[in-house]
Amino acid sequence: MINLKITCDAPRERAFLEFFILYWLSRRGSAQVRYRNIYWESYSAIVHGKGSKQREVYFTTECKVWLKRYLDRREDSCKALFVTESLPVRRMAIPTIRYAVKKLAARGEVTVNVYPHRFRHTYACHLLDNGAPLDFIQGMLGHEKASTTQIYSQLRGERRRELYRRYF
């Protein structure tokens, strides 16, 4: 993650990275965010996912700073939070989001295969490894079925060893 942050050339890239990648939105969800759905005081945003479902996501102070820098520099009238760099300015489509992630990874010389869903998976595993209940993770990811979230429930590495020592 740090390599990706270092490689950002502009506030747009850093805001994108902080909001989208580090805050676990699906590609579809990130493509649907409008800047009017950002609630600065509560550090949250409403995102639209599959089937027009809405959910609230949260962001950090660092993310807020980068989002404001990015939005202050925009001169277009598009309502989407993240827009294309080329004219005509329009909402970033899913292939454009995928390309942006790959571009940052290449620039940062990240050797693992980086794609948007990998960050979502990492986020879920991080929550799980830190003891978050599965139903909380389900809500944060916007999964309708618990079985979808259970994919992430396989404990890994140190957390698995820690729990083994505690309960055996």
C-alpha positions as CSV (number, residue, x, y, z in Angstrom):
1,M,0.0,0.0,0.0
2,I,2.8,2.4,0.9
3,N,4.4,1.9,-2.5
4,L,1.1,2.9,-4.1
5,K,0.7,6.0,-2.0
6,I,4.2,7.2,-2.8
7,T,3.6,6.8,-6.6
8,C,0.6,9.2,-6.7
9,D,1.4,12.2,-8.9
10,A,-1.7,14.3,-8.2
11,P,-4.4,14.9,-5.6
12,R,-6.8,13.0,-7.9
13,E,-4.8,9.8,-7.7
14,R,-4.2,10.0,-4.0
15,A,-7.9,10.8,-3.3
16,F,-8.8,7.9,-5.5
17,L,-6.4,5.6,-3.7
18,E,-7.5,6.7,-0.2
19,F,-11.2,6.5,-0.9
20,F,-11.6,3.7,-3.3
21,I,-8.8,1.3,-2.7
22,L,-8.2,1.7,1.0
23,Y,-11.8,1.9,1.8
24,W,-13.0,-1.3,0.1
25,L,-15.5,-0.3,-2.4
26,S,-16.4,-2.6,-5.2
27,R,-15.7,-1.3,-8.6
28,R,-19.4,-0.8,-9.2
29,G,-19.8,1.0,-5.9
30,S,-16.9,3.4,-6.5
31,A,-18.2,4.2,-10.0
32,Q,-21.5,5.3,-8.5
33,V,-20.3,7.7,-5.8
34,R,-21.4,11.3,-6.3
35,Y,-19.6,14.2,-4.5
36,R,-23.0,15.4,-3.1
37,N,-23.1,12.1,-1.2
38,I,-20.0,12.9,0.8
39,Y,-20.8,13.9,4.4
40,W,-17.7,15.7,5.6
41,E,-18.7,16.2,9.2
42,S,-19.3,12.5,9.8
43,Y,-16.5,11.3,7.5
44,S,-18.8,9.2,5.5
45,A,-20.3,8.7,2.1
46,I,-23.4,7.0,0.6
47,V,-22.5,4.5,-2.1
48,H,-24.8,2.7,-4.5
49,G,-24.1,-1.0,-5.2
50,K,-25.8,-3.8,-7.0
51,G,-29.5,-3.5,-7.3
52,S,-29.5,0.2,-6.4
53,K,-28.8,-0.7,-2.8
54,Q,-27.3,2.1,-0.7
55,R,-24.8,1.8,2.2
56,E,-22.8,4.2,4.2
57,V,-19.0,3.9,4.1
58,Y,-16.5,5.8,6.3
59,F,-13.2,7.4,5.7
60,T,-10.3,8.9,7.6
61,T,-9.0,12.4,8.1
62,E,-6.3,11.7,5.6
63,C,-8.8,10.6,3.0
64,K,-10.9,13.8,3.7
65,V,-7.8,16.0,3.1
66,W,-7.0,14.3,-0.2
67,L,-10.7,14.4,-1.4
68,K,-10.9,18.1,-0.6
69,R,-7.7,18.8,-2.5
70,Y,-8.9,16.9,-5.4
71,L,-12.3,18.4,-5.5
72,D,-10.9,22.0,-5.1
73,R,-8.9,21.5,-8.3
74,R,-11.8,20.2,-10.4
75,E,-13.3,22.6,-12.9
76,D,-16.0,20.5,-14.4
77,S,-19.6,20.1,-13.6
78,C,-19.8,16.3,-13.5
79,K,-21.6,15.1,-10.4
80,A,-19.5,12.0,-10.1
81,L,-16.9,11.9,-7.4
82,F,-14.2,10.4,-9.6
83,V,-14.1,11.5,-13.2
84,T,-11.9,10.8,-16.3
85,E,-8.9,12.9,-17.0
86,S,-9.7,13.1,-20.7
87,L,-12.4,15.2,-22.3
88,P,-15.3,15.1,-22.2
89,V,-15.1,14.7,-18.5
90,R,-17.4,11.9,-17.3
91,R,-17.8,9.3,-14.5
92,M,-14.9,6.8,-14.3
93,A,-16.2,3.5,-15.8
94,I,-15.2,0.2,-14.3
95,P,-12.4,-0.5,-16.9
96,T,-11.0,3.0,-16.2
97,I,-10.9,2.2,-12.5
98,R,-9.1,-1.1,-13.2
99,Y,-6.6,0.7,-15.4
100,A,-6.0,3.4,-12.8
101,V,-5.2,0.7,-10.2
102,K,-2.9,-1.2,-12.6
103,K,-1.1,2.1,-13.5
104,L,-0.4,3.0,-9.9
105,A,0.9,-0.5,-9.2
106,A,3.2,-0.5,-12.2
107,R,4.5,2.9,-11.2
108,G,5.1,1.7,-7.7
109,E,6.8,-1.4,-9.0
110,V,4.4,-3.6,-7.0
111,T,5.2,-7.2,-8.0
112,V,1.9,-8.9,-7.0
113,N,-1.1,-8.8,-9.2
114,V,-3.0,-5.7,-8.2
115,Y,-6.7,-5.3,-9.0
116,P,-9.6,-3.6,-7.3
117,H,-11.2,-6.6,-5.7
118,R,-7.8,-7.6,-4.1
119,F,-8.1,-4.5,-1.9
120,R,-11.6,-5.3,-0.9
121,H,-10.5,-8.8,0.1
122,T,-7.5,-7.4,2.0
123,Y,-9.8,-5.0,3.9
124,A,-12.2,-7.9,4.9
125,C,-9.3,-10.1,6.0
126,H,-7.8,-7.2,8.0
127,L,-11.1,-6.7,9.8
128,L,-11.4,-10.4,10.5
129,D,-7.8,-10.7,11.7
130,N,-8.5,-7.8,14.1
131,G,-11.5,-9.5,15.7
132,A,-14.4,-7.9,13.9
133,P,-17.5,-10.0,13.9
134,L,-18.6,-11.6,10.6
135,D,-22.0,-9.8,10.6
136,F,-20.2,-6.4,10.9
137,I,-17.9,-7.2,8.0
138,Q,-21.0,-8.4,6.0
139,G,-22.6,-5.0,6.6
140,M,-19.4,-3.0,5.8
141,L,-18.9,-4.9,2.5
142,G,-22.6,-4.6,1.6
143,H,-23.1,-8.4,1.3
144,E,-26.7,-9.5,1.3
145,K,-25.9,-13.1,2.3
146,A,-23.7,-14.1,5.2
147,S,-22.4,-17.0,3.0
148,T,-20.8,-14.4,0.7
149,T,-18.9,-12.9,3.6
150,Q,-17.8,-16.3,5.0
151,I,-15.4,-16.6,2.1
152,Y,-13.2,-14.2,4.1
153,S,-13.5,-16.1,7.4
154,Q,-10.6,-18.4,6.8
155,L,-8.1,-17.2,9.3
156,R,-4.5,-16.8,8.2
157,G,-1.0,-16.7,9.6
158,E,-0.4,-15.1,13.0
159,R,-4.1,-14.6,13.9
160,R,-4.7,-18.3,13.4
161,R,-1.7,-19.2,15.6
162,E,-2.9,-16.8,18.3
163,L,-6.4,-18.2,18.4
164,Y,-5.0,-21.8,18.5
165,R,-2.8,-20.9,21.5
166,R,-5.7,-19.2,23.2
167,Y,-8.3,-22.0,22.8
168,F,-6.2,-25.2,22.8
